[in-house]
């Protein structure tokens, strides 16, 4: 991937010839197959939980990486039914999402506007503790349902009307949106909801949008994982992930690679529609 410098500030990505595409795909497929075999021996006899988990993670990665967000929302519709402890489920999704976001952010690294991103990150740092507190103390079903209803309504509304571009874009708004992203990141493993919506309202092209919300999601999820791990001992939970849960990462990266191929084929208009559709899907997953 490379950046076309003559298209600033609306930076665009252009795919270039990859010198080792076959090797890359072979490594991802082989690693996924190996982890599937290990998972079969790791889980209890007759249990399909690990296999089902890997399928869910792969499918969510393909769909979410087309627009660059909503992995946790899509995966959550399946993972929360496979893992009894919601805190463990959020951690599993965060770990896999971190792997996905790291791969996607790397491909966008030269387009990242760090000065603009810093405002969102500052807001995220303020909102994250509140989000983690909600996860540990509040009724998970109640606040995720409220988030789901909002996403369904907003995504549907945006699909049936022309795109909105806000004229007033004060930096304070970026900070406030970052706070909302920190809250949803800690509470539901979904820091990209507010930030993705806000970037769409700025009138940016698809690559510039992703160059902002992609690293935001990545850094917020790393921070959320650390915050949850630090806070859990005080609430009587065991710290850390089960090593078997890490077997889902190759399937997650394989799905991300496939989704990024599809992203390159989208126009800005198609990307906007994909974002709104994923917002609706995300909302439904939280309401269901």
N, C-alpha and C positions, 0 to 999 in steps of 0.2 A: 504494500500500500504506500502511496506517497501523496503529498499535498501539492496542489497546483497553486503556486505563489501568486500568480497574476489574477486570482479570483478573491483576494482579501477585500473586505472583511468577511464576506460570506464564503468561508473556506469550504472547499469541496474535496472529497476523496475520489481518487481514481484507482481502480484496480490495475496493477501491472503484472507482468508475467512472474509467477512464482517459480523459482528455480527448483523447488523440490515439493510440488504439491502431492505427488504420489506417495512420497515418504511420509509427509505429514499425516495424510489420511490413513496410511498403513499403521503408523504408530498409535493414532487415536483409536482405531478399530481394534488393534491388538490389545491395547491397554484395557479397553472396555470389556473385551471378551475375557481377558485374564481376571479382571475384577468380578465378572459375573460368575466365573468358575469358583473363585475364592469365596464369594458370597454364598454359593450353594453349600459349601462345606462349613462356613462360619455360622449360618443360621441353624435353628433346630430342625431335625428331620421332618419333612413334610411341610415346612414353613415356606410360604411364597413371599414373605414380607420383603426380603432384600431384593428379589427379582422384581417385584412390583414397584419397589422404591426406585430402582434404577430405570425402569421404563417410564415412570412418572417424571423423574428428573430429566431424562433425555427429551421427552415430549415437551416439557415446559421450557427447556433450553432452546429448542428449535423455534418455537413460537415467539418467545420473549425476545430473543436476540435479533429478530427481524426489526423491531423498533427500539431495542436496547433497554427495556425495563419490563417490569411485571412478572419476573421469574417467580418470586415468592408468592405472588397472588395466584398465579396459575398452578404452580406446584402445590401450594397450600390446599387447594381443593381436593387433592389426592393424598398428600402427605399427612394432613391432620387426621385422616381416616386410618392411616397405617401406623401412626405413633400415638400412643395414649397420652403422653406428657406433652402439652402444648409448648412448654419452654424448650424441650429437646427438639421438637419439630421445627421451631423457629431457628434454633442453632444449626440444624442440618441444612435448612434452606439457605441460611446466611453463608455457611461455608461453601456450598456449591455455587451460590450466586457470586461470592467473592472470586472464585476461580473464573467464572464466566465474565464478570466485569473486568477483571485484570486483563484477560485476553482481548476484550473489545476496547478497553481504554488504551492498551498498548498500540493498537492499530490507529487510534485517533490522537496519539500523544502530541504530535506537532501542531494540531489545531486547537489545543486547550488554551483558553484565555485565562491565565491564572489570576489576574487582578479581579476579573468579574467573578470567577469561581470562589475566590477567598471570602466574599460577602456571604455566599450561600453556605460555605463551610462554617463560618462564624455563627450563623444562625442555627445550623445543624447541631453544633456543639452545645448551644443553649437549650435546644429542644430535646436532645437525646436523653438526658437524665429523667425528664418527665415521661418520655416514652417507655423507658425501662421500668420506671415505677408503676406505670399502668400495666405492663406485662406481668409484674410480680404481685400486684395487689388487686387490680380491677378484674371484672368479669370479661374475659377475652371475647366471648360471644357478643356481648353488648356493644362494645366499641368497634369491633370489626364489622358488625352488621350496619352500623351507622356510616362507616367509611364506604362500605359496599353500595349502599343506597345512593350516596353522593356520586360515586364514580359512574354508576349506571346512568343516572340522570344527566350528568355532565357529558359523558361520552355520546349518549343518544342525541342530546341537544346539538352537539357540535357536528354530528353526522348529517343533520337535516337542515343546517343553516350554513351560510358562507363563513370561512375562517375569520376569526377576530384578531386584529392587530391593535394593541393598546398604544395610544400616543404618549401617555405619561408613564414613564418607566423609571421612577426614582429609585436610587440604590437602597433606600429603606425598605422598599417592597421586596427586593431580592433577599434582604436579611430576614424579613418576616416569612417569606416562602421557605427559606432554609430552616427556620425554626419548626415549621409544620413538617418538613421532611425529616427532621431529627426525631420528632415525636412519633410519626408513623414508622420510622425506621426501627426505633427501639421497641415499640408496642406490637408491631406486626411484621417486622422484617421487610418493610416496603417503603424505603425512604424516597423513592422516585415519584410518588404520586403527585404531590404539589409542584415539585420542581419541573417535572415533565409537562404538566399543564401550563405552567408559567412560561416555559421556554417556547411552547407553541404559540402563545399570545404575543411574543416578541416579534413575530414575522421573520424569524431566521429560517435558513434552509435546513435540510435534514442533517447534514454533517455538522453544522455549527451547533444545532440543538444537542446532538449526541456528544459533542466534544465538551459540553458543559455538564449535562445530567449524568453522563457515564462515569466520569471520575468522582462526581458527588456521591452517587450511589455506592461506588466502590469504597471510598473512604468512610462513609457513614456506616456501612455494613461491618467494616473492620472494627470501627469504634464501638458499634453496638455489640459485637461478639465479645470484645474485651470487657465492656461494661456489664454485660449479663454474667460473664464468668466471675467477675469481681463481686457482684451483688449477690449471687446465688448462695454462698456459704451462710450469709446472715439469715437466709430463709429456709435453711435446712435441706437444700438440694445438693446432690452430688455435682462436683465441678467437672466440666469438660465433656468432650464428645466420646462416644464409643468408637474405638478404632475402626470397627466395621462400617460405620457411617461414611468414612473417607473413601470407601470403595465406589461411591457414587460419582466422585469427581471426574474420572475419565468419560463416563457417559454424559455428564454435564458439558464437558468441553467439546465432545463430538457433536452434540446437538447445537452448541454455539457456533461451531465452524460451519455447519450446514445453514443455520439461520443468517450468518453474515454473508454467505453467498447470495441468499435471497435478497438481503438488504441492498446490495450493490445494484440490483436490477430495478429497484423502485425509483420512481420520480418523486419530487417533493410532495406533489399532491397525493400520490399513492401512499407515501410515508405518513402523511397527516391522517389519512383514513385508517391506516394500520394502527397508529397510535390511539385513535378514538375507539376503534374496535377492541383493542387490548384493554383500554380503560373500562369498557363495558364488561368484558370477560373477567377482568380483575374484580370489578364490583360484584358480579354474579357469584364468583367464587367465595367472596366473603359473606354474602347474604345466605347462600345455600347451606 
